Structures are given as structure tokens and as C-alpha cells.
Amino acid sequence: MILRCCLLLLTFFTFSTVQAADEKPSNSLIKQAHTKTNGNQLKVVATIRPIHSLLSFIMQGSGKPILLLDQTQSAHHYSLRPSQRSTLAHADIVFWIGEQLEGFMPRVLNSLPKKVQVIELIDSKGLTLLKPRSSAKSTDHNDSHHHASIDPHIWLSIDNALVLASKMTSTLAIADPKRKALYNTNLNKLRTRLLKQKTSLTKAFNNASFKYLVYHDAFQYFEKQINISPLIAISNDEEHAPGIKHLILVNKLITKNKINCIIYNTQSLPSVARNLVHNIPQIHIDPLAQSFKPDSELYFKLINSLLEGYHQCQQLPEN
């Protein structure tokens, strides 16, 4: 009798446990289901922080893009780690600016599997491309791939940022049509914020007039928006020191003009420039935003940092 009662109780508890398991899945099952749900997310890579930020905004609600250059090395001559090469090889889409900026990329791209879609953003239709101010004027984009003499800092123009965002959105929508509506909704939100920020820039520097130098002419896309330009750039080539003739010209201009500041984008102002401008206030601005947290807000913070840097320069006394 006792044995029969024990068997009945055991049967009851076994049935109850199975029923509870059916009603409430275990954590491992939930995790598996989540993995399957997200298993079709695109693996998207962006080389630099500003592009990664715009992409992060567009992809909100669908996943996070991967930032390739996560250190402060120069994008011109970056040496990829094996893990970064693997990231590129396993990506669905890779967004980069172009050889003018990421000089290391063409060699890497040639070795990628054919399944990886590579988008060179400097080829996006609708961009305003600027040649170095020492050599030429601006030009509208055409389909030519000959951009060797183009300033690659295209994202510093908010109008260009809108073009880049549209290009990335359309690329994502084709590769992931189920999320097309989401990407377009995010793009519209991004467009609203960027246009608002552009209006703020225009108001902040309305009829601004001050004299300043730049070490490397990396900011002209930003400067065009607010109708200002430097007196001169100390170096026309970020990777090489300026020649003696150019340094003599810079020194003459410094002597003849009262200058508010020098703006530089390198980690520190090179000694050749420090010797020329030792009495002039120095302002550091990083167009790649390498000190900022890589997220969907970075691009807005970058533009604000440019605004603050130039405004600070404007407020400084002339030297």
C-alpha cells in the first residue's frame, strides 16, 4: 500500500514538472531562440568612427555595426591585426571612404571572399568633393574612380554626411529588405537631426571674421559650411614635413598678420610647426574623433567639437 502511494506521488510530480517545462521554457531554450531570431542579422563593418557612427544610427533596432579601426593609428598606414582581417573576411558589407584615406585597404580588399560587398563611399553620387586648396577648386562628383587629388575628409560636411547616410541606407535595404522600413525610418530621424545641426552651425558663425592657421588642411569641408578659411596650412601633406620654401612663406604671413590661433589635427603639433607658432595659441581638433566613444551619437559630438574649437579660436585675442 505504501509502495503504491509512493508510485502515485512520483507519477504526479513527474507529470507536473513536465507540464511546467512546457509552459515556461528554460533559459537555455530562450537563449537558443534568441540566437536563431538574430541569426540573420547583417554583419556590417565600417572602417572609421564617423562613418561607424552614422551607420550605428541607421541600424538602430536591427543590430550594431563593427568598427574596424579601433585604435589611434593613422588611417593612412594602418597595419591590420589578424583578428581585423578575419572580421573583414566574415562581413556581409564593408563601408570605407577610399584609398586617399585608408591607404592600406586595397591590398586587403583584394583578398576578401567574393561574398563580401565592399562600398567605397567616396564614389557616392551627390557628394561635393574638394581638391586640396593648394591645387584646385571644388568639384561635383562624377563616376570616375580617379580621386587621387581629392581631400578625403568628406564626412566633415553635413551635406556630404546626408549623402553618405543615404548611400548606406539603400545598401542595407537591398541586402536586408525585411528591415528596409526600419532603416528608412532611422534615416529620416538622422536627416532631421543633421539639418538642425547644420542650421546651428550657420547661425553660430554668421559673418565670422578671424585669422587662423591650420597645421594640415583637413577641415575644409567643415569650413565651407560656415564660410571661413585659414590664412594658410603649414603642411599640405599630413604624412610629410613641409619644405623650406613653404615654411618661409608661412613665417612671412605670421609676421605680417595678427593671428588668433593655430588648429592642428595630429596627436601633437610637430616641432617644425611649434618653432614657427610658439607665441600663437594652439587648438587640437581630431576629424576622426578617435577620443570619442564609438556610438550613434559620435558624429554629432564630432561636429560640436569642431564648432567649439573654431569658436574658441575666434574668441582668442590676436597675436
Secondary structure, DSSP 8 states (H G I E B T S, - for coil): -HHHHHHHHHHHHHHHHHHHHHHS--HHHHHHHHHHHTTT---EEESSHHHHHHHHHHTTTT---EES--SSS-STT----HHHHHHHHT-SEEEE--TTT-TTHHHHHTTS-TTSEEEEGGG-TT-EEE--TTT--EEE--S----TTS---GGGSHHHHHHHHHHHHHHHHHH-GGGHHHHHHHHHHHHHHHHHHHHHHHHHTTT----EEEEE---HHHHHHTT---S-EEES-TTS---HHHHHHHHHHHHHS---EEEE-SSS--HHHHTTSTTS-EEE--TT-TTS--STTHHHHHHHHHHHHHHHHHHS---
